[in-house]
Amino acid sequence: MGFFQKLFGSLLSKETMDKMQADSEDWMVQCPCGHEISVWELGGIRYGGRSTGKRTLIKCRKCGKHRWHRFYRKSVQQQQPPA
């Protein structure tokens, strides 16, 4: 568990934390190499977020390079028909 996950876990109710965790697990971070991981697994929290297409520079756990990773919501991506 990351620092902010522990901090919010100590301040918020279990029900709110469970919702926060479920929402954060739905948000994915994807490296250009194809590796993806949920925000929650990275130790972060993304709760109530709506915007997509955000990018952040982080080190990929698979390829080991610092690259711009794309944020997307897994449940929304699965609902969209292929282009």
C-alpha positions as a LaTeX table, in Angstrom:
\begin{tabular}{lrrr}
\hline
Residue & $x$ (\AA) & $y$ (\AA) & $z$ (\AA) \\
\hline
Met1 & 0.00 & 0.00 & 0.00 \\
Gly2 & 1.28 & 3.46 & $-0.90$ \\
Phe3 & 1.66 & 6.41 & 1.45 \\
Phe4 & $-1.52$ & 8.17 & 0.33 \\
Gln5 & $-3.51$ & 4.93 & 0.43 \\
Lys6 & $-2.46$ & 4.43 & 4.06 \\
Leu7 & $-3.13$ & 8.06 & 4.92 \\
Phe8 & $-6.63$ & 8.13 & 3.46 \\
Gly9 & $-7.31$ & 4.66 & 4.89 \\
Ser10 & $-6.67$ & 5.97 & 8.38 \\
Leu11 & $-8.90$ & 9.03 & 7.86 \\
Leu12 & $-11.87$ & 7.66 & 5.91 \\
Ser13 & $-14.49$ & 5.01 & 6.55 \\
Lys14 & $-14.00$ & 1.47 & 5.23 \\
Glu15 & $-16.92$ & 1.90 & 2.79 \\
Thr16 & $-15.39$ & 5.06 & 1.29 \\
Met17 & $-11.96$ & 3.43 & 1.08 \\
Asp18 & $-13.47$ & 0.39 & $-0.68$ \\
Lys19 & $-15.11$ & 2.69 & $-3.24$ \\
Met20 & $-11.85$ & 4.57 & $-3.68$ \\
Gln21 & $-9.94$ & 1.33 & $-4.22$ \\
Ala22 & $-12.47$ & 0.01 & $-6.75$ \\
Asp23 & $-12.35$ & 3.26 & $-8.71$ \\
Ser24 & $-8.54$ & 3.38 & $-8.62$ \\
Glu25 & $-8.32$ & $-0.23$ & $-9.82$ \\
Asp26 & $-10.47$ & 0.70 & $-12.82$ \\
Trp27 & $-7.98$ & 3.40 & $-13.91$ \\
Met28 & $-5.07$ & 1.97 & $-15.85$ \\
Val29 & $-1.63$ & 3.39 & $-16.66$ \\
Gln30 & $-0.15$ & 2.13 & $-19.94$ \\
Cys31 & 3.45 & 2.36 & $-21.17$ \\
Pro32 & 4.17 & 2.69 & $-24.91$ \\
Cys33 & 5.82 & $-0.76$ & $-24.63$ \\
Gly34 & 2.34 & $-2.15$ & $-23.92$ \\
His35 & 2.72 & $-2.88$ & $-20.21$ \\
Glu36 & $-0.20$ & $-1.65$ & $-18.12$ \\
Ile37 & $-0.97$ & $-1.52$ & $-14.42$ \\
Ser38 & $-3.77$ & $-0.07$ & $-12.33$ \\
Val39 & $-3.31$ & 3.20 & $-10.46$ \\
Trp40 & $-4.04$ & 1.32 & $-7.23$ \\
Glu41 & $-1.24$ & $-1.20$ & $-7.90$ \\
Leu42 & 1.15 & 1.72 & $-8.39$ \\
Gly43 & 0.25 & 2.93 & $-4.91$ \\
Gly44 & $-1.90$ & 5.81 & $-6.11$ \\
Ile45 & $-5.51$ & 6.91 & $-5.81$ \\
Arg46 & $-7.72$ & 8.17 & $-8.63$ \\
Tyr47 & $-11.23$ & 8.62 & $-7.29$ \\
Gly48 & $-14.01$ & 10.43 & $-9.10$ \\
Gly49 & $-11.77$ & 11.29 & $-12.06$ \\
Arg50 & $-13.41$ & 11.82 & $-15.42$ \\
Ser51 & $-10.83$ & 13.11 & $-17.89$ \\
Thr52 & $-9.00$ & 10.64 & $-20.07$ \\
Gly53 & $-5.89$ & 10.95 & $-22.18$ \\
Lys54 & $-3.75$ & 12.28 & $-19.35$ \\
Arg55 & $-0.11$ & 11.30 & $-19.46$ \\
Thr56 & 2.54 & 11.10 & $-16.78$ \\
Leu57 & 6.25 & 10.42 & $-16.92$ \\
Ile58 & 7.09 & 7.34 & $-14.85$ \\
Lys59 & 9.50 & 4.42 & $-14.99$ \\
Cys60 & 7.92 & 1.33 & $-16.52$ \\
Arg61 & 8.11 & $-1.79$ & $-14.36$ \\
Lys62 & 8.52 & $-3.97$ & $-17.46$ \\
Cys63 & 10.93 & $-2.19$ & $-19.81$ \\
Gly64 & 12.64 & $-0.13$ & $-17.08$ \\
Lys65 & 12.58 & 3.11 & $-19.11$ \\
His66 & 11.15 & 6.47 & $-18.10$ \\
Arg67 & 8.32 & 7.06 & $-20.57$ \\
Trp68 & 5.06 & 8.96 & $-20.87$ \\
His69 & 2.35 & 6.60 & $-19.66$ \\
Arg70 & $-1.28$ & 7.03 & $-20.72$ \\
Phe71 & $-4.16$ & 7.00 & $-18.23$ \\
Tyr72 & $-7.45$ & 5.42 & $-19.27$ \\
Arg73 & $-10.47$ & 3.95 & $-17.59$ \\
Lys74 & $-10.71$ & 0.20 & $-18.20$ \\
Ser75 & $-14.51$ & $-0.01$ & $-17.90$ \\
Val76 & $-15.05$ & 2.85 & $-20.39$ \\
Gln77 & $-12.55$ & 1.50 & $-22.92$ \\
Gln78 & $-14.30$ & $-1.90$ & $-22.92$ \\
Gln79 & $-17.69$ & $-0.29$ & $-23.63$ \\
Gln80 & $-16.53$ & 1.64 & $-26.70$ \\
Pro81 & $-16.94$ & $-0.10$ & $-30.07$ \\
Pro82 & $-13.70$ & $-0.68$ & $-32.04$ \\
Ala83 & $-12.81$ & 2.04 & $-34.56$ \\
\hline
\end{tabular}
